[in-house]
Amino acid sequence: MSNTWFVTGTSRGLGLELVRQLLAQGHNVAATSRSAERLAAALGDVDRTRLLPIELDLTDERAVAAAVAATADRFGGLDVVVNNAGYGFLGAVEETSDAEVRRMFEVQVFGVWNVLRAVLPGMRAARRGHIVNVSSVLGLTTFPGWGLYSAGKFALEGLTGSLAAEVAEFGIRVTLVEPGYTRTDFLRPVSLGLPAATADGYGAIREMTTAHLAMPGTQLGDPAKVVAAIIAVASNAASPLHQVLGSDSYGLAQARLESLRSDVEAGRELALTTDVSPA
Ligand SMILES: NC(=O)c1ccc[n+]([C@@H]2O[C@H](COP(=O)([O-])OP(=O)(O)OC[C@H]3O[C@@H](n4cnc5c(N)ncnc54)[C@H](OP(=O)(O)O)[C@@H]3O)[C@@H](O)[C@H]2O)c1
């Protein structure tokens, strides 16, 4: 069955691969990018009959609403939304400036929220739809150096969990996909953010940064398979809220479940001391 998809961040990586696979499968695709020119160049000679390319700044709420309206005008509705746009940032919490924090949240939180406000009225009226928010295993667990990126993805996880429970009664399904390391541009200088100013004493994070910048092309995750999994999630009525993707992601998610359990249990005695005493 042919559906209409709205995908953000499509000139590279998972977004670009998703657009390619969806068009090849005969779906309608509204593909947003900060640069229509870059998107056109990246798509090459792909058949564009079912494509609506949209140059969009996700932080501009009115422009996002117009993009969603244009999608509905062109294709008569909208079935699946993939909030994919995002980027990594590698630096210590202390080194991360206010501007760097705000820039991350503009994309990973406020931008997603703009898309959600724009698409939900139509989906509620139609009593159907699927929202896929691209998070990360770093939205489930944390590592030194990834504080800002995890902060954005944890925020995305929080709002998405609430959203899923709010819109289920309208027939709208919501999924978080949680990839591990995947072979896209994510760890290339064109994508990966680094702090403008570093602080002494974070040598381990500098070493990690060097190691990560050397990693492109060696990550475990295959973008074509990650995208196929995202398409599978959207066509599966029983997909879980948290769809982990990749063996690295699965292992880290399991470890997080264990460590969270033992951490909560370690504080059990004190936890149970703070209720109001019975009269
Ligand atoms: N690759 C991984 O290892 C990995 C792992 C876990 C999660 N993820 C998540 O997967 C999603 C896609 O990333 P990717 O791996 O495909 O990386 P990518 O190859 O660097 O592509 C990132 C896409 O996001 C958009 N984007 C980047 N910075 C942006 C900004 N400041 N404002 C708006 N859009 C921006 C770009 O879209 P335009 O330039 O077209 O606007 C680009 O197409 C992200 O949400 C990322 O956090 C990736």
PDBQT file of the ligand as one rigid body, heavy atoms in Angstrom, charges set to zero:
ROOT
HETATM    1  N1  LIG A 301      24.622   7.575  12.588  1.00  0.00    +0.000 N 
HETATM    2  C1  LIG A 301      24.592   7.233  13.872  1.00  0.00    +0.000 C 
HETATM    3  O1  LIG A 301      25.527   6.627  14.397  1.00  0.00    +0.000 OA
HETATM    4  C2  LIG A 301      23.361   7.545  14.684  1.00  0.00    +0.000 A 
HETATM    5  C3  LIG A 301      23.143   6.799  15.860  1.00  0.00    +0.000 A 
HETATM    6  C4  LIG A 301      22.020   7.057  16.631  1.00  0.00    +0.000 A 
HETATM    7  C5  LIG A 301      21.136   8.024  16.215  1.00  0.00    +0.000 A 
HETATM    8  N2  LIG A 301      21.362   8.741  15.084  1.00  0.00    +0.000 N 
HETATM    9  C6  LIG A 301      20.380   9.777  14.721  1.00  0.00    +0.000 C 
HETATM   10  O2  LIG A 301      19.948   9.561  13.395  1.00  0.00    +0.000 OA
HETATM   11  C7  LIG A 301      19.496  10.799  12.833  1.00  0.00    +0.000 C 
HETATM   12  C8  LIG A 301      20.099  10.962  11.456  1.00  0.00    +0.000 C 
HETATM   13  O3  LIG A 301      21.505  11.108  11.589  1.00  0.00    +0.000 OA
HETATM   14  P1  LIG A 301      22.506  10.494  10.500  1.00  0.00    +0.000 P 
HETATM   15  O4  LIG A 301      23.223   9.377  11.142  1.00  0.00    +0.000 OA
HETATM   16  O5  LIG A 301      21.791  10.243   9.231  1.00  0.00    +0.000 OA
HETATM   17  O6  LIG A 301      23.544  11.694  10.368  1.00  0.00    +0.000 OA
HETATM   18  P2  LIG A 301      23.957  12.588   9.096  1.00  0.00    +0.000 P 
HETATM   19  O7  LIG A 301      24.417  11.716   7.987  1.00  0.00    +0.000 OA
HETATM   20  O8  LIG A 301      24.914  13.597   9.647  1.00  0.00    +0.000 OA
HETATM   21  O9  LIG A 301      22.602  13.304   8.645  1.00  0.00    +0.000 OA
HETATM   22  C9  LIG A 301      21.967  14.162   9.545  1.00  0.00    +0.000 C 
HETATM   23  C10 LIG A 301      20.752  14.825   8.910  1.00  0.00    +0.000 C 
HETATM   24  O10 LIG A 301      20.178  15.663   9.913  1.00  0.00    +0.000 OA
HETATM   25  C11 LIG A 301      20.060  16.976   9.447  1.00  0.00    +0.000 C 
HETATM   26  N3  LIG A 301      20.733  17.923  10.348  1.00  0.00    +0.000 N 
HETATM   27  C12 LIG A 301      21.983  17.884  10.813  1.00  0.00    +0.000 A 
HETATM   28  N4  LIG A 301      22.250  18.952  11.558  1.00  0.00    +0.000 NA
HETATM   29  C13 LIG A 301      21.123  19.708  11.564  1.00  0.00    +0.000 A 
HETATM   30  C14 LIG A 301      20.770  20.956  12.133  1.00  0.00    +0.000 A 
HETATM   31  N5  LIG A 301      21.626  21.666  12.867  1.00  0.00    +0.000 N 
HETATM   32  N6  LIG A 301      19.520  21.430  11.902  1.00  0.00    +0.000 NA
HETATM   33  C15 LIG A 301      18.662  20.728  11.172  1.00  0.00    +0.000 A 
HETATM   34  N7  LIG A 301      18.950  19.546  10.577  1.00  0.00    +0.000 NA
HETATM   35  C16 LIG A 301      20.161  19.052  10.785  1.00  0.00    +0.000 A 
HETATM   36  C17 LIG A 301      20.708  17.074   8.075  1.00  0.00    +0.000 C 
HETATM   37  O11 LIG A 301      19.671  17.501   7.227  1.00  0.00    +0.000 OA
HETATM   38  P3  LIG A 301      19.779  18.693   6.148  1.00  0.00    +0.000 P 
HETATM   39  O12 LIG A 301      21.214  19.115   6.067  1.00  0.00    +0.000 OA
HETATM   40  O13 LIG A 301      19.266  18.041   4.928  1.00  0.00    +0.000 OA
HETATM   41  O14 LIG A 301      18.869  19.744   6.671  1.00  0.00    +0.000 OA
HETATM   42  C18 LIG A 301      21.145  15.668   7.724  1.00  0.00    +0.000 C 
HETATM   43  O15 LIG A 301      20.494  15.186   6.580  1.00  0.00    +0.000 OA
HETATM   44  C19 LIG A 301      19.885  11.883  13.835  1.00  0.00    +0.000 C 
HETATM   45  O16 LIG A 301      18.770  12.258  14.592  1.00  0.00    +0.000 OA
HETATM   46  C20 LIG A 301      20.915  11.197  14.715  1.00  0.00    +0.000 C 
HETATM   47  O17 LIG A 301      20.961  11.756  16.017  1.00  0.00    +0.000 OA
HETATM   48  C21 LIG A 301      22.448   8.513  14.307  1.00  0.00    +0.000 A 
ENDROOT
TORSDOF 0
